[in-house]
Amino acid sequence: AEFLQKFAQVQGSSSSKKCAFCLTRDGRAVKVQRTIFSECFYVMAMDELSRITHDTQMQADAESMMDQLVFWVQTDSSDLGRPQLPGDPPINGMAVPMMLLCLVDQLTEGRSELVEKYRALGHALEAGWFLLKYSLSVGDVELQKTAVEKFMKVPFCNGWDKQHGGLFYFLDVDGYCPTQLEWNMKLWWPHCEALIAFLMAYSHSRDPALMDTFKLLYDYTFKHFSDEEHGEWFGYLSREGEVVLDFKGGPFKGFFHVPRCLYLCEKLLDSLLEQQEA
């Protein structure tokens, strides 16, 4: 944490602070991305650790960076260095609202003084199990249905490879061949998020079909990604489910999706077992 606080933040194009995407061993910035995701993970790390250490400066750092993120998303994103070019059609991507909803949930958990501050932001966001968790917390039944039907079932039905199993990384909405070269690969993190999503949805609704999907995902994921001999998970598979890249940590696959998936799924399963035994 001290290393991140000392070296992760770098000066942006104006007075704003960006977070380096990667650093050398001695803390020198190597690369800064023109996105908000390094900053998102910085907020998550500082906030979570501050809850354990009771370090008020860490909490202040998390809230300060969150305020910067909200400014970039809602007011002015020019500091990110990604201008809207005239030939580039505007789109509403899911990644940014998904991450912001995750951060709202992270920062406001057990902190009533922050709920009002970020409430308006939360109402505008939609994405997967974050959306389901949010809708459950506010008691919005229709939003719960939307989360399961539109953000879980539809993507799974369209994205599951019926021939080889696993989730495609990209698909074209109109059925054409995707232009992304890795479109038919199977990556670790979508499977992690899908496991959480369907188990959480089942724990709420008890719909057997959701548990069937969870089991299907579980069987594929632990058969193909998990390294039974040496531990941890591989991250990148071919369409047929064979390991393509055998490193387990790199610029994008870090120590995040796998432990979070295992931790949350274990909590959900423990809760289901306790309810069954009661």
N, C-alpha and C positions, 0 to 999 in steps of 0.2 A: 504493500500500500504506500509506504513512504517513497519507494522508487517511482511509482506512478504519479504521486503528488508532485514529486520533484521534477520529473522529466517528461511525463506524457503530454502535458499541455504545451502547445507551441503558439506563437503569435500568428494570428490570421492576417488577412489583408487590411484590416482596420483595427479597431480596438478589441475585437472579439478574439476569443481563444479557441483554437482547434486542438484536437487530440491526434497525436501521431498514430498512424496505422501500424507501424513497426519501429522499433528502436534497436540500436546496437546494444551489446552487453553492458557498455558503460553509459548508456542513456542518451546517445545522440540520435536525433530523429532521422529516419531513413526515408520515410514516405508519409505523406498526408493525403488522404482521399478527399474527393470533392463530394462527399456524402455526409450523413449525420451519424453513421452507425458506430464509429469508434467512440464518439461522444456518448451515444446511448449506453454502450457497455461500460464506459467510465462511470456514468451515473449509477448504474446498477451495482457496480463493484463498491463504490464509495458509500452508497446508502446501506447496502447489506452489511458491510464491515463495521460501519458506524453503529449499527444496532448491537453488535457483539462487544465492541470496544468502548462504546459510549463516548467516542471521540466527536466532539461538537464541530471541529474543523472539517472532518470528513463529511459530516452531514451538510455543512454549509457549502462545501465544494460540490456535492451532489445537487443541491437545490440551485446553486448558481449556474451550473452547466445545464440543468433542466430548463431554467429560464431562457438561456441562450438558444436551446433547441426549439422551444416554443416560438421565440422571435424569428428564427430562421424559417420555420414551417408556416407560421401564420402572417408574418409581416414582411420580412425582407430576407431573401436567400442569397443575395448577391455575394456575401462573404464566402459562400461555398465555392465560388468560381465556376458555376455552371449556368450561364445565361440561357434564356429561352431563345433559341435561334428561330428565324422566321420560317424555315422549312421543316422544323421539327414539330409535329402535331402534339398539342398538350394532352397528357393522359393522367388518369388518376391511378397511380400505382398503389399496391396494398402494403408494401414493405414499411413505408414511413408511418402511416396510421397504426399499423400493427405494433411497431416498436414503441410508439408513443403511448398506446394503450397499456402495453406492458409496463412502461415506466410509471404511468399514473397509478397502476395497481401496486407497483413496488413502493413508491414514495408515500402513498396515502395509507398503507396498511398499518393500522394501529396509531395513526397520527391524524386525529380529527381536525387539527388546525390547518392541515394541508388539503383536506377534502374539498373545501369550498374554493380554494385557490385553483385547483385543477379540474373541478367538476365540469365546467363548460367544455374543456378540452375533451374530456372523456365521452361526452354525449355525441361527439362528432366522429367517433372512431369505430371501425369495424374490422374484425379479423379473427377467424378460427376459434381456438379454445380461449384466447384472451377475451374474445367477445362473449363467449358462453360464461366465463367466470365473471365478467363485468355484469352481464345481464342477470345472473343469479344474485349478485350482491345488491342490485337495485330492485330486484323483484319484477323485472320486465319479462313477462311470459312470451309475448310475441317476439321479442328480441332473442330469447332462448331458442325458439323454434327456427328463426332465421339462421342463427349460429350453426345449428345442427344440420338443417336441411340444405342451406345454400353454401355454407363455408366448410362443411365436412363431407356430407354425402355426395354432393354433386362433383366436387373436385376429385374425390376418391374414385367414383364410378368412371369418370373420364380419364383419370390419370393412372389407373392400375393396369399394368401390362398383363393382359389375359393369357399371353403365350408363355412368358418367362417368369411372371410374378414381379413384384416390386413396383415402385412408383417412378414413372418417367420424370425427368428433370424439367423438361419444357414440352408443351404441346401448342399447336396453333389452334385458335378458337374456331377457325373456319375449316379445319381439317386438312390444311395444306402442310407440307413438310416444314418444320421449324427451321429457321436460319441459324440458330445456335448450334455449334458443332457438337456440343455435349448433350444435345436434347434427349437422346435415348439412354443416357447413362443413369445409374441408380446411385444417389448420394445419401450419405448417412443422415443428414439433418432433417430432410422432409419426413423420413421414416420415424425419427425421434418425435417430431411434432405431431405426426399422425397417431402414434401410440398414445400420447397424452390426450389428444383430442377425443378419440373414440372411447377411451377408458373413462374420461371425465363425463362424456355424454351418457355413457351407460350408467355410471354411478348416480346420475341425476334422474334418468328416465326409466332404467331397468328394461330397456328395449333389447330383447335377445339378439336382434340383428346387429346392433352396435357392438355387442360382445363378440359376435362371430367375426366382425371386421377386425376388431382388436386382435383376436387370436390369429387371423390370417396374417396381419402385419407382424405380429410377434414372431410367428414361425419363420417368416421370410427374413426378418431383420436379424434374429439371433443365429440363423443358419448361415447367412452370407456376410454380415458385417463383423460379427464378433470373432475375435481371434482366441479360440479356446486354448491354444498352446502357450501363447505369450501374453495374453490379456489385452485389454482395450479393444477398440474397433478400428477397422479399416474404413476409409471414408468414400472411396470412389470405385464403383463397380461398372463392368460392362453391362449391356442390356441383358446378357445371359446370366449375370450374377457372379461373374468372375472378377477377382481383384485386379484392377488396372494399375493403381498407384499404391505401393505397399507401405508408404510412410503413414504414420498415425497422427502426426502433428505437422502443421504447415501454416502458410500465411492465412488460410481461411478456416481450417479445421483446428480449433483450439479446444481447451478443456472447458466446454460450456454445454453444448447440446446433449451430449451423452450423459454426464452426471445429472443434469437437470431432469432429463427424461427418466432416468432410473429412480431418482429421488421422488419425483412427483408420482410416478406409477406405483412405487412401493407404498407411498402414503395412501393413495386411492385404494389399492388392493387391501391394505391393512384395515382401512375403514369399512370396506365391503365385508371382510371376514368378521370384523367385530359386530356389524349389524346382523350378519347371518347367525352368529352364535348367541346373540342377545335374545 
